[in-house]
Amino acid sequence: MSTQALHRACTIVGSQSALADKIGVRQSTLWHWLNRAKRGAPAEYVAAIESATDGVVSRHDLRPDIYGPAPEQRRAS
């Protein structure tokens, strides 16, 4: 759900185009997720984005509506 996390993933990888290449979508698709999609990246791409950022951007950051808060956030609550 977090487009902020998706923006961070693009920055870590280098650009929208670079992230799109790594996860197997067109840059225009990634742009749509960032600017038009209500939930950000679709669930089926979350693991690929997490992997492309070497885990820096987690599935919990990208889709907290599905995966809930990150484990360290749960402990802090």
N, C-alpha and C positions, 0 to 999 in steps of 0.2 A: 504494500500500500504506500510505502514511502518513496516518493519520487526524489526526496532528498538523498536517500541511500543510493538510488540509481544514478543520480548526478555524481555522487562520490565515487561510485564504481567507474564511471566514465573518466573521471579525473585520475584515478589510480592507474587505469589501463592506458590512458593517454588521450583518448578522444571517443566520441560516439562511434565513429567508424571502426576504431580499433576494437572496442568492446563488441560491436555488432559482428565483426569478423570472428572473434573468439567464440561467440555463442551461436553462430550460424544463422543470423538474421540480417536483413538489410538495414542500413543506417536509418532509412526512413521509418522503418518499423520501430526501432529504438527511439527515434524522435517522437513518434506517436505515443509511445508508453510514457515518455517524459512530459509531454505537453498536452495530451488529450485523454489518455486512459485514466479512469477514475481510481484504479487500483495499482497503477504502475506496471511492473513486469508481470506477465502471466505466471502462474505457479509452475508451469512446466519448464520455465527458463531460470528459475531461482537458483537451483543447484549449479547450473553452468555459470551464472554470474558470480556466485560465491567462489567457485573454483577459479574463475578468471582473475579474481582479486586476491587469490591465495588466502581466502577466508577473512580478509580484512573487512569486507562488507558481507555480513552473514545473512542467511535466510531469514533470521529473526528481524534484522533491520529492513530487509526488502519487503517482507510480507508478514508483519506481526498479526494480521487478521487470521492467518493460517497457522503460523508457527509459534505464536505467542511471544512474550518478551525473551530476550537472550537470557541464558542461565544465570549469568552474573547479575542481571537486573532483577531476576526473581529472588535471589538471595538477599539483595539489598532492600527489597520491599518489606 
